[in-house]
Protein backbone atom coordinates (compact mmCIF):
# COMPACT_ATOMS: atom_id res chain seq x y z
CA UNK A 1 0.00 0.00 0.00
CA UNK A 2 2.79 2.34 0.88
CA UNK A 3 4.42 1.71 -2.48
CA UNK A 4 1.23 2.45 -4.40
CA UNK A 5 0.78 5.73 -2.59
CA UNK A 6 4.35 6.72 -3.40
CA UNK A 7 3.77 5.93 -7.11
CA UNK A 8 0.61 8.08 -7.16
CA UNK A 9 2.46 11.00 -5.59
CA UNK A 10 5.25 10.67 -8.17
CA UNK A 11 2.69 10.70 -11.02
CA UNK A 12 1.07 13.83 -9.60
CA UNK A 13 4.44 15.57 -9.48
CA UNK A 14 5.18 14.58 -13.09
CA UNK A 15 1.76 15.87 -14.27
CA UNK A 16 2.26 19.14 -12.39
CA UNK A 17 5.59 19.63 -14.08
CA UNK A 18 4.09 18.99 -17.56
CA UNK A 19 1.05 21.34 -17.13
CA UNK A 20 2.65 24.77 -17.37
CA UNK A 21 0.51 27.90 -16.77
CA UNK A 22 -1.08 29.72 -19.81
CA UNK A 23 -2.00 28.52 -23.33
CA UNK A 24 0.03 25.81 -24.98
CA UNK A 25 2.80 26.95 -27.31
CA UNK A 26 1.10 25.46 -30.42
CA UNK A 27 -2.04 27.51 -29.73
CA UNK A 28 -0.08 30.77 -29.85
CA UNK A 29 1.51 29.82 -33.15
CA UNK A 30 -1.84 28.79 -34.60
CA UNK A 31 -3.48 32.06 -33.52
CA UNK A 32 -0.69 34.08 -35.11
CA UNK A 33 -1.08 32.13 -38.35
CA UNK A 34 -4.85 32.67 -38.46
CA UNK A 35 -4.44 36.37 -37.77
CA UNK A 36 -1.87 36.75 -40.53
CA UNK A 37 -4.09 34.89 -42.99
CA UNK A 38 -7.06 37.08 -42.09
CA UNK A 39 -4.96 40.22 -42.57
CA UNK A 40 -3.68 38.92 -45.87
CA UNK A 41 -7.12 38.22 -47.30
CA UNK A 42 -8.46 41.56 -46.04
CA UNK A 43 -5.58 43.20 -47.88
CA UNK A 44 -6.43 41.27 -51.06
CA UNK A 45 -10.07 42.30 -50.77
CA UNK A 46 -9.19 45.96 -50.36
CA UNK A 47 -6.85 45.80 -53.35
CA UNK A 48 -9.57 44.14 -55.43
CA UNK A 49 -11.96 46.99 -54.67
CA UNK A 50 -9.43 49.71 -55.37
CA UNK A 51 -7.53 48.41 -58.39
CA UNK A 52 -8.47 45.23 -60.29
CA UNK A 53 -5.14 45.29 -62.13
CA UNK A 54 -3.07 45.22 -58.95
CA UNK A 55 -5.34 42.55 -57.47
CA UNK A 56 -4.82 40.30 -60.50
CA UNK A 57 -1.06 40.80 -60.31
CA UNK A 58 -1.03 39.96 -56.59
CA UNK A 59 -3.15 36.86 -57.19
CA UNK A 60 -0.76 35.70 -59.89
CA UNK A 61 2.20 36.26 -57.60
CA UNK A 62 0.51 34.21 -54.87
CA UNK A 63 -0.10 31.32 -57.27
CA UNK A 64 3.55 31.43 -58.31
CA UNK A 65 4.59 31.23 -54.66
CA UNK A 66 2.49 28.08 -54.16
CA UNK A 67 3.72 26.60 -57.46
CA UNK A 68 0.27 26.51 -59.10
CA UNK A 69 1.61 27.87 -62.41
CA UNK A 70 4.97 28.91 -63.69
CA UNK A 71 3.88 31.34 -66.39
CA UNK A 72 2.67 34.77 -65.48
CA UNK A 73 -1.06 35.29 -65.57
CA UNK A 74 -2.56 37.38 -68.35
CA UNK A 75 -3.98 40.57 -66.89
CA UNK A 76 -7.10 41.73 -68.65
CA UNK A 77 -8.40 45.18 -68.02
CA UNK A 78 -9.83 48.03 -69.99
CA UNK A 79 -9.31 51.74 -69.56
CA UNK A 80 -12.63 53.61 -69.57
CA UNK A 81 -12.93 56.18 -72.35
CA UNK A 82 -14.80 59.26 -71.25
CA UNK A 83 -16.70 61.30 -73.84
CA UNK A 84 -15.07 64.64 -74.67
CA UNK A 85 -16.45 67.71 -72.97
CA UNK A 86 -18.35 69.77 -75.55
CA UNK A 87 -16.60 73.00 -76.33
CA UNK A 88 -18.65 76.09 -75.73
CA UNK A 89 -17.82 79.68 -75.04
CA UNK A 90 -20.97 80.13 -72.95
CA UNK A 91 -20.80 79.47 -69.24
CA UNK A 92 -23.82 78.42 -67.17
CA UNK A 93 -23.79 81.92 -65.67
CA UNK A 94 -24.24 83.46 -69.14
CA UNK A 95 -27.04 81.04 -69.97
CA UNK A 96 -28.83 81.92 -66.75
CA UNK A 97 -28.34 85.60 -67.53
CA UNK A 98 -29.93 85.16 -70.97
CA UNK A 99 -32.94 83.44 -69.42
CA UNK A 100 -33.37 86.26 -66.90
CA UNK A 101 -33.10 88.88 -69.66
CA UNK A 102 -35.68 86.99 -71.72
CA UNK A 103 -38.13 86.98 -68.82
CA UNK A 104 -37.49 90.67 -68.27
CA UNK A 105 -38.19 91.47 -71.94
CA UNK A 106 -41.43 89.50 -71.90
CA UNK A 107 -42.50 91.30 -68.73
CA UNK A 108 -41.72 94.72 -70.28
CA UNK A 109 -43.69 93.83 -73.43
CA UNK A 110 -46.66 92.82 -71.30
CA UNK A 111 -46.50 96.08 -69.33
CA UNK A 112 -46.37 98.10 -72.55
CA UNK A 113 -49.17 95.96 -74.07
CA UNK A 114 -46.94 95.04 -77.01
CA UNK A 115 -47.06 91.25 -76.68
CA UNK A 116 -49.28 90.91 -79.75
CA UNK A 117 -47.23 93.29 -81.91
CA UNK A 118 -43.79 92.05 -80.85
CA UNK A 119 -43.00 88.36 -80.42
CA UNK A 120 -40.12 87.46 -78.06
CA UNK A 121 -38.27 84.22 -78.87
CA UNK A 122 -35.44 82.55 -76.95
CA UNK A 123 -33.04 81.45 -79.70
CA UNK A 124 -30.09 79.87 -77.86
CA UNK A 125 -27.70 80.33 -74.94
CA UNK A 126 -26.88 83.96 -75.73
CA UNK A 127 -29.49 85.16 -78.23
CA UNK A 128 -33.01 86.58 -77.94
CA UNK A 129 -35.16 87.48 -80.94
CA UNK A 130 -37.81 90.21 -81.11
CA UNK A 131 -40.01 89.72 -84.18
CA UNK A 132 -42.18 92.54 -85.59
CA UNK A 133 -44.52 92.26 -88.60
CA UNK A 134 -43.74 94.67 -91.42
CA UNK A 135 -47.33 95.97 -91.44
CA UNK A 136 -46.69 97.57 -88.05
CA UNK A 137 -43.67 99.53 -89.31
CA UNK A 138 -44.10 100.06 -93.07
CA UNK A 139 -46.67 100.41 -95.80
CA UNK A 140 -46.71 97.69 -98.48
CA UNK A 141 -43.67 97.92 -100.74
CA UNK A 142 -42.30 100.94 -98.83
CA UNK A 143 -39.14 101.34 -96.75
CA UNK A 144 -40.09 104.56 -94.95
CA UNK A 145 -41.24 104.04 -91.36
CA UNK A 146 -44.82 105.10 -90.74
CA UNK A 147 -45.34 107.71 -87.98
CA UNK A 148 -47.62 105.29 -86.13
CA UNK A 149 -44.63 102.99 -85.65
CA UNK A 150 -42.49 105.60 -83.86
CA UNK A 151 -43.89 104.83 -80.41
CA UNK A 152 -43.39 101.09 -80.91
CA UNK A 153 -39.74 101.57 -81.95
CA UNK A 154 -39.15 103.88 -78.98
CA UNK A 155 -40.57 101.26 -76.64
CA UNK A 156 -38.31 98.61 -78.18
CA UNK A 157 -35.27 100.85 -77.74
CA UNK A 158 -36.23 101.51 -74.10
CA UNK A 159 -36.38 97.76 -73.50
CA UNK A 160 -33.05 97.05 -75.23
CA UNK A 161 -31.03 100.04 -73.96
CA UNK A 162 -30.30 98.85 -70.37
CA UNK A 163 -29.55 95.28 -71.48
CA UNK A 164 -25.91 94.10 -71.87
CA UNK A 165 -26.70 93.03 -75.43
CA UNK A 166 -25.95 94.08 -79.01
CA UNK A 167 -28.68 94.27 -81.63
CA UNK A 168 -28.80 93.26 -85.27
CA UNK A 169 -31.76 94.54 -87.29
CA UNK A 170 -32.78 92.02 -89.96
CA UNK A 171 -35.18 92.85 -92.82
CA UNK A 172 -37.18 90.02 -94.48
CA UNK A 173 -39.75 89.86 -97.29
CA UNK A 174 -41.84 87.24 -99.05
CA UNK A 175 -41.09 85.99 -102.57
CA UNK A 176 -43.70 88.10 -104.35
CA UNK A 177 -42.05 90.30 -107.03
CA UNK A 178 -42.32 94.02 -106.39
CA UNK A 179 -44.21 96.07 -108.97
CA UNK A 180 -41.48 98.69 -108.93
CA UNK A 181 -38.82 97.31 -111.29
CA UNK A 182 -36.18 99.63 -109.84
CA UNK A 183 -36.15 97.73 -106.55
CA UNK A 184 -36.29 94.06 -105.64
CA UNK A 185 -37.11 92.21 -102.42
CA UNK A 186 -33.51 92.15 -101.23
CA UNK A 187 -33.15 95.92 -101.66
CA UNK A 188 -36.45 96.45 -99.87
CA UNK A 189 -35.42 94.30 -96.90
CA UNK A 190 -32.07 96.08 -96.66
CA UNK A 191 -33.65 99.53 -96.91
CA UNK A 192 -36.15 98.69 -94.17
CA UNK A 193 -33.47 97.42 -91.79
CA UNK A 194 -31.37 100.52 -92.48
CA UNK A 195 -34.37 102.79 -91.91
CA UNK A 196 -34.93 101.33 -88.45
CA UNK A 197 -31.23 101.67 -87.61
CA UNK A 198 -31.24 105.29 -88.83
CA UNK A 199 -34.31 106.03 -86.70
CA UNK A 200 -32.62 104.72 -83.55
CA UNK A 201 -29.44 106.68 -84.31
CA UNK A 202 -30.96 110.03 -85.25
CA UNK A 203 -33.33 109.92 -82.26
CA UNK A 204 -30.42 109.11 -79.91
CA UNK A 205 -32.25 106.02 -78.73
CA UNK A 206 -29.39 103.54 -79.13
CA UNK A 207 -25.67 104.03 -79.87
CA UNK A 208 -24.53 103.02 -83.33
CA UNK A 209 -21.72 100.78 -82.02
CA UNK A 210 -24.33 98.46 -80.49
CA UNK A 211 -26.29 97.97 -83.72
CA UNK A 212 -25.99 96.46 -87.18
CA UNK A 213 -28.42 96.18 -90.11
CA UNK A 214 -28.79 93.44 -92.71
CA UNK A 215 -31.37 92.48 -95.34
CA UNK A 216 -32.15 88.90 -96.38
CA UNK A 217 -35.00 89.46 -98.79
CA UNK A 218 -37.06 86.26 -99.26
CA UNK A 219 -34.12 83.93 -98.51
CA UNK A 220 -35.02 83.14 -94.88
CA UNK A 221 -38.77 82.40 -94.76
CA UNK A 222 -40.39 81.15 -91.57
CA UNK A 223 -43.63 80.07 -93.28
CA UNK A 224 -44.89 78.80 -96.63
CA UNK A 225 -44.95 81.49 -99.31
CA UNK A 226 -47.73 79.66 -101.14
CA UNK A 227 -50.42 81.04 -98.81
CA UNK A 228 -51.33 84.66 -97.95
CA UNK A 229 -50.91 83.91 -94.25
CA UNK A 230 -47.45 82.46 -94.80
CA UNK A 231 -46.34 85.43 -96.89
CA UNK A 232 -47.60 87.79 -94.18
CA UNK A 233 -45.44 85.99 -91.62
CA UNK A 234 -42.37 86.17 -93.85
CA UNK A 235 -42.68 89.95 -94.24
CA UNK A 236 -41.10 91.00 -90.97
CA UNK A 237 -38.32 92.84 -89.15
CA UNK A 238 -36.30 90.84 -86.61
CA UNK A 239 -34.31 92.41 -83.78
CA UNK A 240 -31.63 89.86 -82.93
CA UNK A 241 -30.25 90.54 -79.43
CA UNK A 242 -26.99 88.87 -78.44
CA UNK A 243 -25.01 89.01 -75.20
CA UNK A 244 -22.10 91.41 -75.43
CA UNK A 245 -19.31 88.89 -74.68
CA UNK A 246 -15.64 89.81 -74.58
CA UNK A 247 -14.86 87.24 -77.27
CA UNK A 248 -17.22 88.90 -79.74
CA UNK A 249 -15.77 92.29 -78.95
CA UNK A 250 -12.19 91.15 -79.50
CA UNK A 251 -13.07 89.57 -82.82
CA UNK A 252 -14.60 92.79 -84.07
CA UNK A 253 -11.85 95.06 -82.78
CA UNK A 254 -14.19 97.54 -81.11
CA UNK A 255 -16.47 97.39 -78.09
CA UNK A 256 -20.07 96.55 -78.74
CA UNK A 257 -19.72 95.81 -82.48
CA UNK A 258 -21.99 92.95 -83.46
CA UNK A 259 -20.84 90.39 -86.06
CA UNK A 260 -22.97 90.19 -89.20
KAZIFEN-V967809 format. One record per pair of residues at least 24 apart in sequence whose C-alpha atoms are under 10 Angstrom apart, sorted by the first residue. I is the first residue (numbers start at 1). J is the second residue. D is the distance in whole Angstrom. If there is no record, write none. Layout:
i->I j->J d->D
i->I j->J d->D
This chain:
i->52 j->76 d->9
i->52 j->77 d->8
i->53 j->77 d->7
i->53 j->78 d->10
i->89 j->125 d->10
i->89 j->245 d->9
i->89 j->247 d->8
i->90 j->125 d->7
i->90 j->126 d->8
i->90 j->245 d->9
i->91 j->125 d->9
i->91 j->126 d->10
i->92 j->125 d->9
i->94 j->125 d->7
i->94 j->126 d->7
i->94 j->243 d->8
i->94 j->245 d->9
i->95 j->124 d->9
i->95 j->125 d->5
i->95 j->126 d->6
i->95 j->127 d->10
i->95 j->243 d->10
i->96 j->125 d->8
i->96 j->126 d->9
i->97 j->125 d->9
i->97 j->126 d->8
i->97 j->164 d->10
i->97 j->243 d->9
i->98 j->122 d->9
i->98 j->123 d->10
i->98 j->124 d->9
i->98 j->125 d->7
i->98 j->126 d->6
i->98 j->127 d->7
i->98 j->128 d->8
i->98 j->164 d->10
i->98 j->165 d->10
i->98 j->242 d->9
i->98 j->243 d->8
i->99 j->124 d->10
i->99 j->125 d->8
i->99 j->126 d->9
i->99 j->127 d->10
i->99 j->128 d->9
i->101 j->126 d->10
i->101 j->128 d->9
i->101 j->160 d->10
i->101 j->163 d->8
i->101 j->164 d->9
i->101 j->165 d->10
i->101 j->243 d->10
i->102 j->127 d->9
i->102 j->128 d->7
i->102 j->129 d->9
i->104 j->159 d->9
i->104 j->163 d->10
i->105 j->130 d->9
i->105 j->156 d->9
i->105 j->159 d->7
i->105 j->160 d->8
i->105 j->163 d->9
i->106 j->130 d->10
i->106 j->159 d->10
i->108 j->155 d->9
i->108 j->156 d->9
i->108 j->158 d->10
i->108 j->159 d->7
i->109 j->155 d->9
i->109 j->156 d->9
i->109 j->159 d->8
i->112 j->152 d->9
i->112 j->155 d->8
i->112 j->156 d->10
i->114 j->152 d->8
i->114 j->155 d->9
i->114 j->156 d->9
i->117 j->152 d->9
i->118 j->152 d->9
i->118 j->156 d->9
i->118 j->237 d->10
i->118 j->238 d->10
i->118 j->239 d->10
i->119 j->238 d->9
i->120 j->238 d->10
i->120 j->239 d->10
i->121 j->240 d->10
i->122 j->241 d->10
i->123 j->240 d->9
i->123 j->241 d->10
i->123 j->242 d->10
i->124 j->242 d->10
i->125 j->242 d->9
i->125 j->243 d->9
i->126 j->165 d->9
i->126 j->241 d->8
i->126 j->242 d->6
i->126 j->243 d->5
i->126 j->244 d->9
i->126 j->245 d->9
i->127 j->165 d->9
i->127 j->166 d->10
i->127 j->167 d->10
i->127 j->240 d->7
i->127 j->241 d->6
i->127 j->242 d->4
i->127 j->243 d->7
i->128 j->165 d->9
i->128 j->167 d->10
i->128 j->239 d->8
i->128 j->240 d->6
i->128 j->241 d->5
i->128 j->242 d->6
i->128 j->243 d->9
i->129 j->167 d->9
i->129 j->168 d->10
i->129 j->238 d->7
i->129 j->239 d->6
i->129 j->240 d->5
i->129 j->241 d->6
i->129 j->242 d->9
i->130 j->156 d->9
i->130 j->167 d->10
i->130 j->169 d->10
i->130 j->237 d->8
i->130 j->238 d->6
i->130 j->239 d->5
i->130 j->240 d->6
i->130 j->241 d->8
i->131 j->170 d->10
i->131 j->233 d->10
i->131 j->236 d->7
i->131 j->237 d->6
i->131 j->238 d->5
i->131 j->239 d->6
i->131 j->240 d->8
i->132 j->233 d->9
i->132 j->235 d->9
i->132 j->236 d->6
i->132 j->237 d->5
i->132 j->238 d->6
i->132 j->239 d->8
i->133 j->172 d->10
i->133 j->232 d->8
i->133 j->233 d->7
i->133 j->234 d->8
i->133 j->235 d->6
i->133 j->236 d->4
i->133 j->237 d->6
i->133 j->238 d->9
i->134 j->171 d->9
i->134 j->172 d->9
i->134 j->173 d->9
i->134 j->189 d->10
i->134 j->192 d->9
i->134 j->232 d->8
i->134 j->233 d->9
i->134 j->234 d->9
i->134 j->235 d->6
i->134 j->236 d->5
i->134 j->237 d->6
i->134 j->238 d->10
i->135 j->232 d->9
i->135 j->235 d->8
i->135 j->236 d->8
i->135 j->237 d->10
i->136 j->236 d->9
i->136 j->237 d->10
i->137 j->192 d->9
i->137 j->196 d->9
i->137 j->236 d->9
i->137 j->237 d->9
i->138 j->192 d->8
i->138 j->236 d->10
i->140 j->178 d->10
i->140 j->235 d->10
i->141 j->173 d->10
i->141 j->178 d->7
i->141 j->179 d->8
i->141 j->180 d->9
i->141 j->183 d->9
i->141 j->184 d->10
i->141 j->185 d->9
i->141 j->188 d->7
i->141 j->189 d->10
i->142 j->188 d->7
i->142 j->189 d->10
i->142 j->191 d->9
i->142 j->192 d->8
i->143 j->187 d->9
i->143 j->188 d->6
i->143 j->189 d->8
i->143 j->190 d->9
i->143 j->191 d->6
i->143 j->192 d->5
i->143 j->193 d->8
i->143 j->194 d->9
i->143 j->195 d->7
i->143 j->196 d->9
i->144 j->191 d->8
i->144 j->192 d->7
i->144 j->194 d->10
i->144 j->195 d->7
i->144 j->196 d->9
i->145 j->192 d->8
i->145 j->195 d->7
i->145 j->196 d->7
i->145 j->199 d->9
i->150 j->196 d->10
i->150 j->199 d->9
i->150 j->200 d->10
i->153 j->196 d->8
i->153 j->199 d->8
i->153 j->200 d->8
i->153 j->205 d->9
i->154 j->199 d->9
i->154 j->200 d->8
i->154 j->203 d->9
i->154 j->205 d->7
i->154 j->206 d->10
i->155 j->205 d->10
i->156 j->200 d->10
i->156 j->205 d->10
i->156 j->239 d->9
i->157 j->200 d->7
i->157 j->204 d->10
i->157 j->205 d->6
i->157 j->206 d->7
i->158 j->205 d->8
i->158 j->206 d->9
i->160 j->205 d->10
i->160 j->206 d->8
i->160 j->239 d->10
i->160 j->241 d->8
i->161 j->205 d->8
i->161 j->206 d->6
i->161 j->207 d->9
i->161 j->210 d->9
i->162 j->206 d->10
i->163 j->241 d->9
i->163 j->242 d->10
i->163 j->243 d->9
i->163 j->244 d->9
i->164 j->210 d->10
i->164 j->241 d->9
i->164 j->242 d->8
i->164 j->243 d->6
i->164 j->244 d->6
i->164 j->245 d->9
i->164 j->256 d->9
i->165 j->210 d->8
i->165 j->211 d->10
i->165 j->240 d->10
i->165 j->241 d->6
i->165 j->242 d->5
i->165 j->243 d->4
i->165 j->244 d->5
i->165 j->245 d->9
i->165 j->256 d->8
i->165 j->258 d->9
i->166 j->207 d->10
i->166 j->209 d->8
i->166 j->210 d->5
i->166 j->211 d->6
i->166 j->212 d->9
i->166 j->239 d->10
i->166 j->240 d->8
i->166 j->241 d->6
i->166 j->242 d->5
i->166 j->243 d->6
i->166 j->244 d->6
i->166 j->245 d->9
i->166 j->256 d->6
i->166 j->257 d->7
i->166 j->258 d->6
i->166 j->259 d->9
i->167 j->197 d->10
i->167 j->206 d->10
i->167 j->208 d->10
i->167 j->209 d->10
i->167 j->210 d->6
i->167 j->211 d->5
i->167 j->212 d->7
i->167 j->213 d->9
i->167 j->238 d->10
i->167 j->239 d->6
i->167 j->240 d->5
i->167 j->241 d->5
i->167 j->242 d->6
i->167 j->243 d->9
i->167 j->244 d->9
i->167 j->256 d->9
i->167 j->257 d->9
i->167 j->258 d->7
i->167 j->259 d->10
i->168 j->193 d->9
i->168 j->197 d->9
i->168 j->210 d->8
i->168 j->211 d->6
i->168 j->212 d->5
i->168 j->213 d->6
i->168 j->214 d->7
i->168 j->238 d->8
i->168 j->239 d->6
i->168 j->240 d->5
i->168 j->241 d->7
i->168 j->242 d->8
i->168 j->257 d->10
i->168 j->258 d->7
i->168 j->259 d->9
i->168 j->260 d->8
i->169 j->193 d->6
i->169 j->194 d->8
i->169 j->195 d->10
i->169 j->196 d->8
i->169 j->197 d->7
i->169 j->211 d->7
i->169 j->212 d->6
i->169 j->213 d->5
i->169 j->214 d->6
i->169 j->215 d->8
i->169 j->237 d->7
i->169 j->238 d->6
i->169 j->239 d->5
i->169 j->240 d->6
i->169 j->241 d->9
i->169 j->260 d->10
i->170 j->194 d->9
i->170 j->196 d->10
i->170 j->212 d->9
i->170 j->213 d->6
i->170 j->214 d->5
i->170 j->215 d->6
i->170 j->216 d->7
i->170 j->217 d->9
i->170 j->236 d->8
i->170 j->237 d->6
i->170 j->238 d->5
i->170 j->239 d->6
i->170 j->240 d->7
i->171 j->196 d->10
i->171 j->213 d->8
i->171 j->214 d->6
i->171 j->215 d->5
i->171 j->216 d->6
i->171 j->217 d->7
i->171 j->218 d->9
i->171 j->220 d->10
i->171 j->234 d->10
i->171 j->235 d->8
i->171 j->236 d->6
i->171 j->237 d->5
i->171 j->238 d->7
i->171 j->239 d->9
i->172 j->214 d->9
i->172 j->215 d->6
i->172 j->216 d->5
i->172 j->217 d->5
i->172 j->218 d->6
i->172 j->219 d->8
i->172 j->220 d->7
i->172 j->221 d->8
i->172 j->222 d->10
i->172 j->233 d->10
i->172 j->234 d->6
i->172 j->235 d->6
i->172 j->236 d->5
i->172 j->237 d->6
i->172 j->238 d->8
i->173 j->215 d->9
i->173 j->216 d->8
i->173 j->217 d->5
i->173 j->218 d->5
i->173 j->219 d->8
i->173 j->220 d->9
i->173 j->221 d->8
i->173 j->231 d->8
i->173 j->232 d->9
i->173 j->233 d->9
i->173 j->234 d->6
i->173 j->235 d->4
i->173 j->236 d->7
i->173 j->237 d->9
i->174 j->217 d->7
i->174 j->218 d->5
i->174 j->219 d->8
i->174 j->220 d->9
i->174 j->221 d->7
i->174 j->222 d->10
i->174 j->223 d->9
i->174 j->224 d->9
i->174 j->225 d->7
i->174 j->226 d->10
i->174 j->228 d->10
i->174 j->230 d->9
i->174 j->231 d->5
i->174 j->232 d->8
i->174 j->233 d->8
i->174 j->234 d->5
i->174 j->235 d->6
i->174 j->236 d->9
i->175 j->217 d->8
i->175 j->218 d->5
i->175 j->219 d->8
i->175 j->221 d->9
i->175 j->225 d->7
i->175 j->226 d->9
i->175 j->231 d->8
i->175 j->234 d->9
i->175 j->235 d->9
i->176 j->218 d->9
i->176 j->225 d->8
i->176 j->226 d->10
i->176 j->231 d->8
i->184 j->217 d->8
i->185 j->215 d->9
i->185 j->216 d->8
i->185 j->217 d->5
i->185 j->218 d->7
i->185 j->219 d->10
i->186 j->214 d->10
i->186 j->215 d->6
i->186 j->216 d->6
i->186 j->217 d->4
i->186 j->218 d->7
i->186 j->219 d->9
i->187 j->215 d->7
i->187 j->216 d->9
i->187 j->217 d->7
i->188 j->215 d->8
i->188 j->216 d->9
i->188 j->217 d->7
i->189 j->213 d->10
i->189 j->214 d->8
i->189 j->215 d->5
i->189 j->216 d->6
i->189 j->217 d->5
i->189 j->218 d->9
i->189 j->235 d->9
i->189 j->236 d->9
i->189 j->237 d->8
i->190 j->214 d->6
i->190 j->215 d->4
i->190 j->216 d->7
i->190 j->217 d->8
i->191 j->215 d->8
i->192 j->236 d->10
i->192 j->237 d->8
i->193 j->237 d->7
i->193 j->238 d->9
i->193 j->239 d->9
i->196 j->237 d->9
i->207 j->256 d->9
i->208 j->256 d->9
i->208 j->257 d->9
i->209 j->254 d->8
i->209 j->255 d->7
i->209 j->256 d->6
i->209 j->257 d->5
i->209 j->258 d->8
i->210 j->241 d->10
i->210 j->244 d->9
i->210 j->255 d->8
i->210 j->256 d->5
i->210 j->257 d->6
i->210 j->258 d->7
i->211 j->239 d->10
i->211 j->240 d->10
i->211 j->241 d->9
i->211 j->256 d->8
i->211 j->257 d->7
i->211 j->258 d->7
i->211 j->259 d->10
i->212 j->239 d->10
i->212 j->240 d->10
i->212 j->257 d->8
i->212 j->258 d->6
i->212 j->259 d->8
i->212 j->260 d->7
i->213 j->239 d->9
i->213 j->258 d->10
i->213 j->260 d->8
i->214 j->260 d->8
